[in-house]
Amino acid sequence: MLNYNLKRKSAGATECSCELTNAENPFPKDKLMGIETSAVDCNQKMQSAKMSEEGALRLGLRQRLLQLQEDMSALEREDDGGLYGAVSLRIIELELAEILQLINKLNRTHDTHQSLSTKVNATMLQVQTELKQLEKFDHMQIVQKLEENKRLKRSVAQCQEELRATPPPPTPTPGSCPQGNPVRVEGPRTYTVTQYGTSYTYGSWGRDPRPAAGKENWYWLIPLTSSNVYANYVRQYTSLSSLIAGAGPKDVSIASGNPTTNTIQGPNVVMYGDALYYGCYNNPSVCRFNLTSRAITTAPLPQDSAINNKFPFCHLGACYVYTDLDFITDESGVWVAYTSAENYGNVMISEVEPGDVPRLGRTIKTSLHKRTATNTFMMCGVLYATRYVDKDTEEIFYSFDTKSGMESYNLSMRFKKMHTNIQSLNYNPSDHKLYVYSDAYAITYDVIFE
């Protein structure tokens, strides 16, 4: 409010002076800036990625408890009082220890989040009180008018929505495949024993999603010829019929010894861009073998990453040896799935970035325990995992969307197996097929999309 007072300069003078006096307190600008800083700080804390950590831990704990329940039931059914029972009890003991570690971490995280929530609530209450105090400076009632406008806009929007009477759009499903989302797996389409017969039950095969010129129709095959664990060459065929007939193979040697430095360890390998990606022999690294230059380059995995059969893929009856690293391809390139003791055996995936020397890029942690799955593959940025149902059936049961972070354990896409075990499985984005190596047989399945 302004007060004014008119005065004559002197008696008989023709000029007057006007004195203006501001009767209101000055606007507390610093206080408003402090409120803004507090609000921004609270927003950053509440939007932190750590706030979602507790939910992921709870989900992981739930899955681990369900797996423990299944293992206990199986032990009660099948305990023979001998070696099987002793081994099963040891596995259950390890699972209990890991669950206790997970519970301790969950408790610590919960306490941290509870303390953070208390502090944020106190700060927001203080901000609300200070804003109310600042409203007394709003002599033109701007805040009140803005609130009234917001209410009117909400009423208009609600009225328009009711007039249209259009149902809301469905919630989008994770993933961004241009051909739609996968709904089932059909096949097998290809089913053949390789040139080696049934000699080597572990291995992998497939097509290069980004082949070199002239190799668009080529297929590659890698049987693990040493102890079902190691290999030192890549066998290539110019067509699928050549592979089935075992005609005209072209071998490319990685090293003269098997195994030796930088040779292949484990069956879960892929070909991409005329280069083979695989687990290095006795080394926690990604190996890349360029088939043109014959050069080998490596990228180290994070510290404490599991290799040498510490965290293989498993089912209740057995584990697939030396499947610690699983290389997978999708529309974006090459990924590697693995785990570590620090991550409690849960699956982690890292992008393998191309270049003169490969390196690991974005790394994502999931709540999927690696021993509960038999294989993983990637499709349109979504990680999928399979599990053993019985000797005739495999099931795609799990997905993790790397874009949205959405995780699901109830996909239930089953497909028929030709043999009991699947040692390696990978999706090829160029022909939308799953390439499977199953007890020495090369098999393909079609992925059917919406």
The 8 nearest C-alpha neighbors of each residue, nearest first, counted from 0:
[[1, 22, 23, 21, 2, 20, 138, 24],
 [2, 0, 21, 20, 22, 19, 3, 23],
 [3, 1, 20, 19, 21, 0, 22, 4],
 [2, 4, 19, 18, 20, 17, 1, 5],
 [3, 5, 18, 17, 6, 19, 2, 16],
 [6, 4, 17, 16, 15, 18, 3, 7],
 [7, 5, 16, 15, 8, 17, 4, 18],
 [6, 8, 15, 9, 16, 14, 12, 5],
 [7, 9, 15, 6, 12, 14, 16, 10],
 [10, 8, 12, 7, 11, 14, 6, 13],
 [11, 9, 12, 7, 8, 13, 14, 6],
 [10, 12, 9, 13, 7, 8, 14, 15],
 [13, 11, 9, 10, 14, 8, 7, 15],
 [12, 14, 11, 15, 7, 8, 9, 10],
 [15, 13, 12, 7, 8, 16, 9, 6],
 [16, 14, 7, 6, 8, 5, 17, 13],
 [15, 17, 6, 5, 7, 18, 8, 14],
 [18, 16, 5, 4, 6, 19, 3, 15],
 [17, 19, 4, 3, 20, 16, 5, 2],
 [20, 18, 3, 2, 1, 17, 21, 4],
 [19, 21, 2, 1, 22, 3, 18, 0],
 [22, 20, 1, 23, 0, 2, 19, 24],
 [21, 23, 0, 1, 20, 24, 2, 25],
 [24, 22, 21, 0, 25, 1, 26, 136],
 [23, 25, 26, 22, 21, 27, 136, 0],
 [24, 26, 27, 23, 28, 21, 136, 22],
 [27, 25, 28, 24, 136, 133, 23, 29],
 [28, 26, 30, 29, 25, 31, 133, 24],
 [29, 27, 31, 30, 26, 32, 25, 33],
 [30, 28, 32, 31, 27, 33, 34, 26],
 [29, 31, 33, 27, 28, 32, 34, 129],
 [32, 30, 34, 28, 33, 29, 35, 27],
 [31, 33, 35, 29, 34, 30, 36, 28],
 [34, 32, 30, 36, 31, 35, 29, 37],
 [35, 33, 31, 37, 32, 36, 126, 38],
 [34, 36, 32, 38, 33, 37, 39, 31],
 [35, 37, 33, 39, 34, 38, 40, 32],
 [38, 36, 40, 34, 35, 39, 41, 33],
 [37, 39, 35, 41, 40, 36, 42, 34],
 [40, 38, 42, 36, 41, 37, 35, 43],
 [39, 41, 37, 43, 38, 42, 36, 44],
 [42, 40, 44, 38, 43, 39, 119, 45],
 [41, 43, 39, 45, 40, 44, 46, 38],
 [44, 42, 46, 40, 41, 45, 47, 39],
 [45, 43, 41, 47, 42, 46, 40, 115],
 [44, 46, 42, 43, 47, 41, 50, 119],
 [47, 45, 43, 44, 42, 48, 50, 49],
 [48, 46, 49, 44, 45, 50, 43, 51],
 [47, 49, 50, 51, 46, 52, 45, 44],
 [48, 50, 52, 47, 51, 53, 46, 112],
 [49, 51, 48, 52, 47, 45, 53, 46],
 [52, 50, 49, 54, 53, 48, 55, 47],
 [51, 53, 49, 55, 54, 50, 56, 48],
 [52, 54, 56, 55, 51, 57, 108, 105],
 [55, 53, 57, 56, 52, 51, 58, 50],
 [54, 56, 58, 52, 53, 57, 59, 366],
 [55, 57, 59, 53, 54, 58, 60, 52],
 [58, 56, 60, 54, 59, 55, 53, 61],
 [59, 57, 61, 55, 56, 60, 54, 62],
 [58, 60, 366, 56, 62, 61, 57, 55],
 [61, 59, 63, 57, 62, 58, 56, 64],
 [60, 62, 58, 64, 59, 63, 57, 65],
 [63, 61, 65, 59, 64, 60, 66, 58],
 [62, 64, 66, 60, 65, 61, 67, 59],
 [65, 63, 67, 61, 66, 62, 60, 68],
 [66, 64, 68, 62, 67, 63, 61, 69],
 [65, 67, 63, 69, 68, 64, 62, 70],
 [68, 66, 64, 70, 69, 65, 71, 63],
 [67, 69, 65, 71, 66, 70, 64, 72],
 [68, 70, 66, 72, 67, 71, 73, 65],
 [69, 71, 67, 73, 72, 68, 74, 66],
 [72, 70, 74, 68, 73, 69, 67, 75],
 [73, 71, 69, 75, 74, 70, 68, 76],
 [74, 72, 70, 76, 75, 71, 77, 69],
 [73, 75, 71, 78, 77, 76, 72, 70],
 [74, 76, 72, 73, 77, 78, 71, 70],
 [77, 75, 73, 74, 78, 72, 71, 79],
 [76, 78, 74, 75, 73, 79, 84, 83],
 [79, 77, 84, 74, 80, 75, 76, 83],
 [78, 80, 81, 77, 84, 83, 82, 74],
 [81, 79, 78, 84, 82, 83, 85, 77],
 [80, 82, 79, 84, 83, 85, 78, 86],
 [81, 83, 85, 84, 86, 80, 79, 87],
 [84, 82, 86, 85, 81, 87, 79, 78],
 [83, 85, 78, 87, 82, 86, 81, 80],
 [84, 86, 82, 88, 87, 83, 89, 81],
 [85, 87, 89, 83, 88, 84, 82, 90],
 [86, 88, 84, 90, 89, 85, 83, 91],
 [89, 87, 91, 85, 90, 86, 84, 92],
 [88, 90, 92, 86, 87, 91, 85, 93],
 [91, 89, 87, 93, 92, 88, 94, 86],
 [92, 90, 94, 88, 93, 89, 95, 87],
 [91, 93, 89, 95, 90, 94, 88, 96],
 [94, 92, 96, 90, 91, 95, 97, 89],
 [93, 95, 91, 97, 92, 96, 98, 90],
 [96, 94, 98, 92, 93, 97, 91, 99],
 [95, 97, 93, 99, 94, 98, 92, 100],
 [98, 96, 100, 94, 99, 95, 101, 93],
 [97, 99, 101, 95, 100, 96, 94, 102],
 [100, 98, 102, 96, 101, 97, 95, 103],
 [101, 99, 97, 103, 98, 102, 104, 96],
 [100, 102, 98, 104, 99, 103, 105, 97],
 [103, 101, 105, 99, 104, 100, 106, 98],
 [104, 102, 106, 100, 105, 101, 99, 107],
 [103, 105, 101, 107, 102, 106, 108, 100],
 [104, 106, 102, 108, 103, 107, 109, 101],
 [107, 105, 109, 103, 108, 104, 102, 110],
 [108, 106, 104, 110, 109, 105, 111, 103],
 [107, 109, 105, 111, 106, 110, 104, 112],
 [110, 108, 106, 112, 111, 107, 105, 113],
 [111, 109, 113, 107, 108, 112, 114, 106],
 [112, 110, 108, 114, 109, 113, 115, 107],
 [111, 113, 115, 109, 114, 110, 116, 108],
 [114, 112, 110, 116, 115, 111, 109, 117],
 [113, 115, 117, 111, 112, 116, 110, 118],
 [116, 114, 112, 118, 113, 117, 119, 111],
 [115, 117, 119, 113, 118, 114, 112, 120],
 [118, 116, 114, 120, 115, 119, 113, 121],
 [117, 119, 121, 115, 116, 120, 122, 114],
 [118, 120, 122, 116, 121, 117, 41, 123],
 [121, 119, 123, 117, 122, 118, 116, 124],
 [120, 122, 118, 124, 119, 123, 117, 125],
 [121, 123, 119, 125, 120, 124, 118, 126],
 [122, 124, 126, 120, 125, 121, 127, 119],
 [125, 123, 127, 121, 126, 122, 120, 128],
 [124, 126, 122, 128, 123, 127, 129, 121],
 [127, 125, 123, 129, 124, 128, 34, 130],
 [126, 128, 124, 130, 125, 129, 123, 131],
 [129, 127, 125, 131, 126, 130, 124, 132],
 [130, 128, 132, 126, 131, 127, 125, 133],
 [131, 129, 133, 127, 132, 128, 126, 134],
 [130, 132, 128, 134, 129, 133, 127, 135],
 [131, 133, 129, 130, 134, 135, 128, 136],
 [132, 134, 130, 135, 131, 136, 129, 137],
 [133, 135, 137, 131, 136, 132, 130, 142],
 [136, 134, 137, 133, 132, 138, 131, 140],
 [135, 137, 134, 138, 133, 26, 132, 139],
 [136, 138, 134, 140, 135, 139, 141, 142],
 [139, 137, 140, 136, 135, 141, 134, 0],
 [138, 140, 141, 137, 142, 136, 143, 144],
 [141, 139, 143, 137, 138, 142, 144, 134],
 [140, 142, 144, 143, 139, 145, 137, 138],
 [143, 141, 145, 144, 140, 146, 137, 134],
 [142, 144, 146, 140, 141, 145, 147, 148],
 [143, 145, 147, 141, 146, 142, 148, 140],
 [146, 144, 148, 142, 147, 143, 141, 149],
 [147, 145, 149, 143, 148, 144, 142, 150],
 [146, 148, 144, 150, 145, 149, 143, 151],
 [149, 147, 145, 151, 146, 150, 144, 152],
 [150, 148, 146, 152, 151, 147, 153, 145],
 [149, 151, 147, 153, 148, 152, 154, 146],
 [150, 152, 148, 154, 149, 153, 155, 147],
 [153, 151, 155, 149, 154, 150, 156, 148],
 [154, 152, 156, 150, 151, 155, 157, 149],
 [153, 155, 151, 157, 152, 156, 158, 150],
 [156, 154, 158, 152, 157, 153, 159, 151],
 [157, 155, 153, 159, 158, 154, 152, 160],
 [156, 158, 160, 154, 155, 159, 153, 161],
 [157, 159, 155, 161, 160, 156, 154, 162],
 [160, 158, 162, 156, 161, 157, 155, 163],
 [161, 159, 157, 163, 158, 162, 164, 156],
 [160, 162, 164, 158, 159, 163, 157, 165],
 [163, 161, 159, 164, 160, 158, 165, 157],
 [162, 164, 160, 165, 161, 159, 158, 166],
 [165, 163, 161, 162, 160, 166, 159, 167],
 [164, 166, 163, 167, 160, 161, 162, 168],
 [165, 167, 168, 164, 169, 163, 160, 161],
 [168, 166, 165, 169, 170, 164, 160, 163],
 [169, 167, 166, 170, 171, 165, 172, 164],
 [170, 168, 171, 167, 172, 166, 165, 173],
 [169, 171, 172, 168, 167, 173, 166, 174],
 [172, 170, 169, 173, 168, 174, 175, 180],
 [171, 173, 170, 174, 180, 175, 169, 179],
 [174, 172, 400, 171, 175, 405, 403, 381],
 [175, 173, 381, 379, 176, 400, 380, 172],
 [174, 176, 379, 177, 173, 179, 380, 180],
 [175, 177, 179, 379, 178, 174, 180, 378],
 [178, 176, 179, 175, 180, 379, 174, 448],
 [177, 179, 176, 448, 180, 449, 175, 181],
 [180, 178, 449, 176, 177, 448, 181, 175],
 [179, 181, 448, 449, 176, 182, 178, 174],
 [182, 180, 448, 447, 183, 449, 446, 179],
 [181, 183, 448, 447, 449, 180, 184, 412],
 [184, 182, 447, 412, 181, 446, 185, 448],
 [183, 185, 446, 445, 447, 414, 444, 186],
 [186, 184, 445, 444, 187, 446, 183, 414],
 [187, 185, 444, 188, 445, 184, 443, 415],
 [186, 188, 444, 443, 189, 185, 442, 190],
 [187, 189, 186, 443, 444, 190, 445, 442],
 [190, 188, 443, 442, 187, 191, 441, 444],
 [191, 189, 442, 441, 187, 188, 440, 443],
 [192, 190, 441, 440, 193, 243, 189, 442],
 [191, 193, 440, 196, 441, 439, 194, 197],
 [194, 192, 195, 196, 191, 440, 243, 441],
 [193, 195, 245, 196, 192, 244, 242, 243],
 [196, 194, 193, 198, 197, 199, 192, 439],
 [197, 195, 193, 194, 198, 192, 439, 199],
 [196, 198, 439, 199, 195, 200, 192, 438],
 [197, 199, 196, 195, 200, 439, 224, 222],
 [200, 198, 201, 439, 197, 222, 224, 223],
 [199, 201, 439, 438, 198, 197, 202, 227],
 [202, 200, 227, 199, 223, 422, 266, 222],
 [203, 201, 222, 266, 223, 221, 436, 200],
 [202, 204, 436, 221, 266, 423, 220, 222],
 [203, 205, 220, 219, 221, 436, 434, 441],
 [206, 204, 219, 218, 434, 220, 207, 203],
 [207, 205, 218, 208, 219, 217, 270, 427],
 [206, 208, 210, 270, 271, 209, 272, 205],
 [209, 207, 429, 210, 271, 427, 206, 428],
 [210, 208, 272, 207, 271, 211, 273, 429],
 [211, 209, 207, 272, 215, 273, 214, 208],
 [210, 212, 214, 273, 213, 272, 209, 215],
 [211, 213, 214, 210, 215, 209, 273, 272],
 [212, 214, 215, 211, 216, 210, 217, 237],
 [215, 213, 217, 211, 216, 212, 210, 237],
 [214, 216, 210, 217, 213, 212, 211, 207],
 [217, 215, 214, 238, 237, 218, 206, 239],
 [216, 218, 237, 214, 238, 236, 215, 206],
 [219, 217, 206, 236, 205, 235, 238, 237],
 [218, 220, 235, 204, 205, 234, 236, 206],
 [219, 221, 204, 234, 203, 235, 233, 222],
 [220, 222, 203, 202, 233, 204, 234, 223],
 [223, 221, 202, 224, 199, 201, 203, 220],
 [224, 222, 230, 227, 229, 202, 228, 201],
 [223, 225, 222, 230, 227, 199, 229, 226],
 [224, 226, 229, 227, 223, 228, 230, 257],
 [225, 227, 228, 224, 229, 223, 199, 201],
 [228, 226, 223, 201, 225, 224, 229, 199],
 [229, 227, 265, 226, 223, 264, 225, 321],
 [228, 230, 264, 225, 223, 263, 258, 227],
 [231, 229, 223, 263, 224, 232, 257, 225],
 [230, 232, 253, 262, 257, 254, 263, 252],
 [233, 231, 252, 253, 251, 230, 250, 234],
 [232, 234, 251, 221, 250, 220, 252, 235],
 [233, 235, 250, 220, 249, 219, 248, 221],
 [236, 234, 219, 249, 248, 218, 250, 220],
 [237, 235, 248, 218, 238, 217, 242, 241],
 [236, 238, 217, 216, 218, 241, 235, 239],
 [239, 237, 241, 217, 240, 236, 216, 218],
 [238, 240, 242, 241, 243, 218, 237, 236],
 [239, 241, 243, 242, 238, 244, 245, 246],
 [242, 240, 246, 244, 238, 239, 243, 245],
 [241, 243, 245, 239, 240, 244, 236, 246],
 [242, 244, 240, 241, 245, 239, 191, 193],
 [245, 243, 241, 246, 242, 240, 194, 193],
 [246, 244, 242, 194, 243, 241, 247, 248],
 [245, 247, 241, 244, 248, 242, 236, 243],
 [246, 248, 249, 236, 245, 241, 237, 242],
 [249, 247, 236, 235, 246, 234, 250, 245],
 [248, 250, 235, 234, 236, 247, 251, 233],
 [251, 249, 234, 233, 235, 252, 248, 232],
 [252, 250, 233, 232, 234, 253, 249, 290],
 [251, 253, 232, 254, 231, 250, 233, 255],
 [254, 252, 232, 231, 262, 251, 255, 293],
 [255, 253, 256, 252, 231, 262, 232, 257],
 [254, 256, 257, 253, 252, 231, 259, 258],
 [257, 255, 259, 258, 254, 231, 262, 260],
 [258, 256, 259, 231, 230, 229, 255, 225],
 [257, 259, 256, 229, 262, 230, 231, 280],
 [258, 260, 257, 256, 262, 261, 280, 254],
 [259, 261, 262, 280, 258, 279, 281, 254],
 [262, 260, 279, 280, 259, 263, 286, 295],
 [261, 263, 231, 280, 260, 259, 279, 258],
 [264, 262, 230, 229, 279, 280, 278, 231],
 [265, 263, 229, 280, 278, 228, 279, 262],
 [264, 266, 321, 228, 322, 267, 229, 263],
 [265, 267, 202, 203, 268, 201, 423, 322],
 [268, 266, 325, 423, 326, 265, 322, 203],
 [267, 269, 277, 326, 276, 266, 203, 325],
 [270, 268, 276, 275, 326, 271, 327, 277],
 [269, 271, 275, 207, 274, 276, 273, 272],
 [270, 272, 207, 274, 273, 209, 208, 275],
 [271, 273, 209, 210, 274, 211, 207, 270],
 [274, 272, 271, 210, 211, 290, 289, 270],
 [275, 273, 289, 288, 272, 271, 270, 290],
 [274, 276, 270, 288, 287, 269, 271, 277],
 [277, 275, 287, 269, 286, 268, 270, 274],
 [278, 276, 268, 286, 285, 263, 279, 275],
 [279, 277, 264, 285, 286, 263, 324, 284],
 [280, 278, 261, 286, 282, 263, 264, 284],
 [279, 281, 264, 261, 262, 282, 263, 260],
 [282, 280, 279, 307, 283, 306, 264, 260],
 [281, 283, 279, 280, 284, 306, 278, 261],
 [284, 282, 300, 306, 299, 304, 281, 279],
 [285, 283, 299, 300, 298, 282, 279, 297],
 [284, 286, 298, 297, 278, 277, 279, 299],
 [285, 287, 297, 279, 277, 276, 278, 296],
 [288, 286, 276, 296, 275, 295, 297, 274],
 [287, 289, 295, 275, 274, 294, 290, 293],
 [290, 288, 274, 293, 294, 291, 292, 273],
 [289, 291, 293, 274, 292, 273, 288, 251],
 [292, 290, 289, 293, 273, 294, 274, 288],
 [291, 293, 294, 289, 290, 288, 295, 274],
 [294, 292, 289, 290, 291, 288, 295, 253],
 [295, 293, 292, 289, 288, 296, 290, 291],
 [296, 294, 288, 287, 289, 293, 286, 297],
 [297, 295, 287, 356, 286, 294, 288, 357],
 [298, 296, 286, 285, 287, 284, 357, 299],
 [297, 299, 285, 358, 284, 357, 300, 286],
 [300, 298, 284, 285, 283, 297, 301, 358],
 [299, 301, 284, 283, 304, 302, 298, 285],
 [302, 300, 304, 303, 299, 283, 284, 339],
 [301, 303, 304, 300, 339, 283, 299, 305],
 [302, 304, 339, 305, 301, 340, 341, 300],
 [305, 303, 339, 302, 301, 338, 300, 306],
 [304, 306, 339, 309, 338, 310, 303, 323],
 [307, 305, 323, 308, 309, 283, 304, 310],
 [306, 308, 309, 321, 281, 323, 305, 310],
 [307, 309, 321, 311, 306, 310, 323, 320],
 [308, 310, 307, 305, 306, 311, 323, 321],
 [311, 309, 323, 308, 305, 370, 369, 312],
 [312, 310, 322, 323, 308, 321, 319, 320],
 [311, 313, 373, 370, 319, 372, 318, 322],
 [314, 312, 318, 370, 373, 317, 319, 372],
 [313, 315, 316, 317, 387, 318, 371, 373],
 [314, 316, 317, 313, 70, 318, 73, 371],
 [315, 317, 314, 318, 313, 387, 73, 389],
 [318, 316, 314, 315, 313, 319, 312, 320],
 [317, 319, 313, 312, 320, 314, 311, 316],
 [320, 318, 312, 313, 311, 322, 422, 321],
 [319, 321, 322, 308, 318, 311, 228, 265],
 [320, 322, 308, 265, 323, 311, 307, 228],
 [321, 323, 311, 324, 265, 320, 312, 319],
 [322, 324, 311, 310, 306, 321, 308, 337],
 [325, 323, 337, 322, 336, 278, 326, 335],
 [324, 326, 267, 336, 335, 327, 322, 337],
 [327, 325, 335, 268, 267, 334, 269, 336],
 [326, 328, 334, 376, 333, 425, 335, 377],
 [329, 327, 333, 332, 377, 334, 426, 427],
 [328, 330, 378, 377, 331, 332, 428, 379],
 [329, 331, 428, 332, 379, 328, 378, 380],
 [332, 330, 329, 333, 380, 379, 328, 334],
 [333, 331, 328, 329, 330, 334, 271, 351],
 [332, 334, 328, 351, 327, 350, 329, 335],
 [335, 333, 350, 327, 351, 349, 326, 328],
 [334, 336, 326, 349, 348, 325, 327, 337],
 [337, 335, 348, 325, 347, 324, 326, 346],
 [336, 338, 324, 347, 346, 323, 348, 335],
 [337, 339, 346, 347, 344, 304, 345, 305],
 [338, 340, 304, 305, 342, 341, 344, 303],
 [341, 339, 343, 342, 344, 303, 338, 305],
 [340, 342, 339, 343, 303, 344, 338, 304],
 [341, 343, 339, 340, 344, 345, 338, 364],
 [344, 342, 340, 341, 345, 97, 339, 101],
 [345, 343, 338, 342, 339, 340, 368, 369],
 [346, 344, 368, 367, 369, 343, 366, 342],
 [345, 347, 338, 369, 367, 365, 337, 368],
 [348, 346, 364, 338, 337, 363, 336, 365],
 [349, 347, 336, 363, 335, 362, 337, 334],
 [350, 348, 362, 335, 334, 361, 359, 360],
 [349, 351, 334, 360, 361, 359, 352, 333],
 [352, 350, 359, 334, 333, 358, 360, 349],
 [351, 353, 358, 357, 359, 350, 360, 354],
 [354, 352, 357, 351, 355, 358, 356, 332],
 [353, 355, 356, 357, 352, 358, 351, 296],
 [354, 356, 357, 353, 296, 358, 352, 297],
 [355, 357, 354, 296, 358, 297, 353, 298],
 [358, 356, 353, 354, 352, 298, 297, 351],
 [357, 359, 298, 352, 351, 360, 356, 353],
 [358, 360, 351, 350, 352, 349, 361, 298],
 [361, 359, 350, 352, 351, 349, 362, 358],
 [360, 362, 350, 349, 363, 359, 348, 351],
 [363, 361, 349, 348, 360, 350, 364, 347],
 [364, 362, 348, 347, 349, 365, 361, 401],
 [365, 363, 347, 346, 348, 362, 366, 345],
 [364, 366, 367, 346, 347, 345, 363, 399],
 [365, 367, 59, 345, 368, 55, 58, 346],
 [368, 366, 345, 365, 346, 369, 59, 371],
 [369, 367, 345, 344, 370, 371, 346, 366],
 [368, 370, 346, 371, 345, 372, 312, 344],
 [369, 371, 313, 312, 372, 368, 311, 310],
 [372, 370, 369, 368, 313, 314, 373, 386],
 [373, 371, 386, 370, 385, 369, 312, 374],
 [372, 374, 312, 386, 313, 385, 314, 387],
 [375, 373, 385, 384, 372, 424, 312, 423],
 [374, 376, 384, 383, 385, 382, 377, 325],
 [375, 377, 383, 425, 327, 382, 426, 384],
 [378, 376, 382, 329, 381, 383, 328, 327],
 [377, 379, 329, 381, 380, 382, 376, 426],
 [380, 378, 176, 381, 330, 175, 174, 329],
 [379, 381, 378, 401, 174, 400, 377, 382],
 [382, 380, 400, 378, 399, 377, 379, 401],
 [381, 383, 377, 399, 398, 376, 400, 378],
 [384, 382, 398, 376, 397, 375, 377, 381],
 [385, 383, 375, 397, 374, 395, 372, 396],
 [386, 384, 395, 394, 374, 373, 372, 396],
 [385, 387, 372, 373, 394, 393, 388, 395],
 [386, 388, 393, 389, 314, 394, 373, 392],
 [389, 387, 393, 392, 386, 394, 390, 391],
 [390, 388, 392, 391, 387, 393, 419, 416],
 [389, 391, 419, 392, 418, 388, 416, 420],
 [392, 390, 416, 389, 415, 419, 417, 418],
 [393, 391, 415, 389, 416, 388, 414, 390],
 [392, 394, 387, 388, 414, 413, 386, 415],
 [395, 393, 413, 385, 386, 412, 396, 411],
 [396, 394, 385, 412, 384, 411, 397, 413],
 [395, 397, 410, 411, 409, 408, 394, 385],
 [398, 396, 408, 384, 383, 407, 410, 395],
 [399, 397, 383, 407, 382, 406, 381, 384],
 [398, 400, 406, 382, 381, 405, 401, 404],
 [401, 399, 381, 404, 405, 402, 403, 173],
 [400, 402, 404, 380, 381, 403, 399, 382],
 [403, 401, 400, 404, 380, 174, 381, 173],
 [402, 404, 405, 400, 401, 173, 174, 399],
 [403, 405, 400, 401, 402, 406, 399, 173],
 [406, 404, 400, 403, 399, 407, 173, 401],
 [407, 405, 399, 398, 404, 400, 408, 397],
 [406, 408, 398, 397, 409, 399, 405, 410],
 [407, 409, 397, 396, 410, 398, 406, 411],
 [408, 410, 396, 411, 407, 397, 398, 395],
 [411, 409, 396, 412, 397, 408, 395, 407],
 [410, 412, 396, 409, 395, 413, 394, 397],
 [413, 411, 395, 394, 183, 410, 396, 414],
 [414, 412, 394, 393, 411, 395, 392, 415],
 [413, 415, 393, 392, 184, 394, 416, 412],
 [416, 414, 392, 391, 393, 417, 413, 186],
 [417, 415, 391, 392, 418, 414, 393, 419],
 [416, 418, 415, 391, 419, 437, 187, 190],
 [419, 417, 416, 420, 437, 438, 391, 390],
 [418, 420, 390, 391, 416, 417, 421, 438],
 [421, 419, 437, 418, 438, 422, 390, 416],
 [422, 420, 437, 423, 436, 438, 435, 419],
 [421, 423, 437, 436, 201, 420, 319, 266],
 [424, 422, 436, 267, 421, 435, 203, 266],
 [425, 423, 435, 434, 374, 436, 433, 376],
 [424, 426, 434, 376, 433, 327, 427, 435],
 [427, 425, 433, 432, 376, 434, 428, 328],
 [426, 428, 431, 429, 432, 430, 208, 433],
 [429, 427, 431, 329, 430, 330, 426, 208],
 [430, 428, 208, 427, 431, 209, 330, 432],
 [429, 431, 432, 428, 427, 208, 445, 426],
 [432, 430, 428, 427, 446, 429, 445, 426],
 [433, 431, 445, 444, 427, 430, 446, 426],
 [432, 434, 426, 444, 443, 425, 435, 445],
 [435, 433, 443, 425, 424, 205, 442, 432],
 [436, 434, 424, 442, 423, 443, 441, 437],
 [437, 435, 441, 203, 423, 440, 422, 421],
 [436, 438, 421, 440, 439, 420, 422, 435],
 [437, 439, 200, 440, 420, 418, 201, 436],
 [440, 438, 200, 197, 437, 199, 436, 192],
 [441, 439, 192, 437, 191, 438, 436, 193],
 [442, 440, 436, 191, 190, 435, 192, 193],
 [443, 441, 190, 189, 435, 434, 440, 436],
 [444, 442, 434, 189, 433, 188, 187, 435],
 [445, 443, 186, 187, 433, 432, 188, 185],
 [444, 446, 432, 185, 184, 186, 447, 433],
 [445, 447, 184, 432, 431, 183, 448, 185],
 [448, 446, 183, 181, 182, 184, 445, 449],
 [447, 449, 181, 180, 182, 179, 178, 446],
 [448, 179, 180, 181, 182, 447, 178, 183]]
